Amino acid sequence: MQNPGSDAGVFVWEDVVDLPHEPAITSFVIPGRRAAPSPESITTTARMAYYVYLLASRKHGTLYLGVTSDIVRRVHEHRTKAAPGFTSRYGIDKLVWFEIYEITAIAREKELKKWRRDWKIRLIEEQNPGWVDLFPGISN
């Protein structure tokens, strides 16, 4: 794809990478118009990841739905009760479900907030039937 604001031209190559929760797109920017780029000319561009997540106090307990760009930091804040609020008041600190997005996370969060509780429970149990805390697996 050529950059319309540049005379040099830029080719962007995108590839789908399978992640546990959904495919993500990795982009490589190749400067110039080379038919076969050399490895030195390829640079990876990082895209911002956003997370929609569900926390629970226990299996079938109180649920909290949130969105963040740094899930490890945000869940750590919930677990340590860094800010007063709903999760600290009700002991909601187990990460039981999350999805990764590039741009649509807020829309997905708003959609899920409208869902009935039993739909959210089904969503959790499809991927995490034992309601295992997922935080240790992502915080390493």
C-alpha positions as CSV (number, residue, x, y, z in Angstrom):
1,M,0.0,0.0,0.0
2,Q,1.5,3.4,-0.9
3,N,1.5,6.2,1.5
4,P,-0.4,9.0,-0.2
5,G,1.6,11.8,1.5
6,S,5.0,10.5,0.5
7,D,7.0,10.4,-2.8
8,A,9.2,7.5,-1.6
9,G,6.3,5.1,-1.3
10,V,5.7,2.7,1.6
11,F,4.6,-0.9,1.3
12,V,2.7,-2.3,4.3
13,W,2.5,-6.1,4.6
14,E,0.0,-7.5,7.1
15,D,-0.2,-11.0,8.4
16,V,-2.8,-12.7,10.7
17,V,-1.3,-14.2,13.9
18,D,-3.4,-16.6,15.8
19,L,-3.7,-15.7,19.5
20,P,-5.6,-17.7,22.1
21,H,-8.7,-15.4,22.0
22,E,-8.8,-13.9,18.5
23,P,-6.5,-13.3,15.5
24,A,-4.3,-10.3,15.6
25,I,-2.8,-8.4,12.7
26,T,1.0,-7.9,12.6
27,S,2.2,-5.2,10.2
28,F,5.5,-4.7,8.6
29,V,6.5,-1.4,6.9
30,I,8.8,-1.8,4.0
31,P,10.2,1.6,2.8
32,G,10.7,2.2,-0.9
33,R,9.2,0.1,-3.7
34,R,11.3,-3.0,-3.6
35,A,9.8,-6.2,-5.1
36,A,11.8,-8.4,-2.8
37,P,12.8,-6.5,0.3
38,S,15.9,-7.3,2.2
39,P,15.5,-8.3,5.9
40,E,17.3,-5.0,6.9
41,S,14.6,-2.9,5.3
42,I,11.7,-4.4,7.2
43,T,10.6,-2.8,10.4
44,T,7.8,-4.0,12.6
45,T,5.2,-1.5,13.7
46,A,3.5,-2.1,17.0
47,R,-0.2,-1.7,17.2
48,M,-1.9,-0.8,20.5
49,A,-3.8,-3.7,22.1
50,Y,-6.9,-3.1,24.1
51,Y,-8.6,-5.6,26.4
52,V,-12.1,-6.2,27.5
53,Y,-12.1,-8.2,30.7
54,L,-14.3,-9.8,33.3
55,L,-13.4,-10.1,37.0
56,A,-15.2,-12.2,39.5
57,S,-15.2,-12.4,43.3
58,R,-15.6,-16.2,43.0
59,K,-17.3,-18.8,40.8
60,H,-20.8,-17.4,40.0
61,G,-20.0,-14.5,42.3
62,T,-20.1,-10.8,41.7
63,L,-18.9,-9.7,38.2
64,Y,-17.1,-6.6,37.0
65,L,-16.6,-5.8,33.3
66,G,-13.8,-3.4,32.2
67,V,-11.7,-2.2,29.4
68,T,-8.0,-1.3,29.5
69,S,-4.9,-0.9,27.3
70,D,-2.7,-2.5,30.0
71,I,-4.4,-5.6,31.5
72,V,-1.6,-6.6,33.8
73,R,-1.4,-3.2,35.4
74,R,-5.1,-2.8,35.6
75,V,-5.8,-6.3,37.1
76,H,-3.0,-5.7,39.6
77,E,-4.7,-2.5,40.7
78,H,-7.9,-4.4,41.2
79,R,-6.1,-7.2,43.2
80,T,-4.3,-4.7,45.4
81,K,-7.3,-2.5,45.9
82,A,-5.3,0.5,44.7
83,A,-8.4,2.6,44.2
84,P,-11.6,2.6,46.2
85,G,-14.6,1.5,44.3
86,F,-16.9,-1.4,43.3
87,T,-14.2,-4.1,42.9
88,S,-12.4,-3.3,46.2
89,R,-15.7,-3.0,48.1
90,Y,-17.0,-6.4,46.9
91,G,-13.6,-8.3,46.7
92,I,-13.7,-8.7,43.0
93,D,-10.1,-9.7,42.0
94,K,-10.1,-12.9,39.9
95,L,-9.5,-12.4,36.2
96,V,-11.8,-15.0,34.6
97,W,-12.2,-13.9,31.0
98,F,-10.7,-11.4,28.5
99,E,-10.6,-10.5,24.8
100,I,-7.9,-8.6,22.9
101,Y,-8.8,-5.9,20.4
102,E,-6.9,-3.3,18.3
103,I,-9.6,-0.6,18.1
104,T,-13.1,-1.9,19.0
105,A,-12.7,-2.7,22.7
106,I,-14.9,0.1,24.0
107,A,-17.7,-0.8,21.7
108,R,-17.4,-4.4,22.8
109,E,-17.4,-3.4,26.4
110,K,-20.6,-1.3,25.9
111,E,-22.2,-4.3,24.1
112,L,-21.3,-6.7,27.0
113,K,-22.6,-4.3,29.6
114,K,-26.0,-4.6,28.1
115,W,-25.9,-8.4,28.3
116,R,-27.8,-10.3,31.0
117,R,-25.8,-11.9,33.8
118,D,-26.4,-15.5,32.6
119,W,-25.0,-14.6,29.1
120,K,-21.8,-13.3,30.7
121,I,-21.5,-16.4,32.8
122,R,-21.9,-18.6,29.7
123,L,-19.2,-16.5,28.0
124,I,-16.8,-17.1,30.9
125,E,-17.6,-20.8,31.1
126,E,-17.1,-21.4,27.3
127,Q,-13.4,-20.5,27.8
128,N,-12.8,-21.0,31.5
129,P,-15.3,-23.5,32.9
130,G,-13.5,-23.8,36.2
131,W,-13.4,-20.0,36.7
132,V,-9.6,-20.3,37.1
133,D,-7.8,-16.9,37.8
134,L,-6.0,-16.1,34.6
135,F,-3.9,-13.3,36.0
136,P,-0.9,-15.5,37.0
137,G,-0.7,-16.7,33.4
138,I,-0.5,-13.2,31.9
139,S,1.6,-11.5,34.6
140,N,4.8,-13.4,34.1
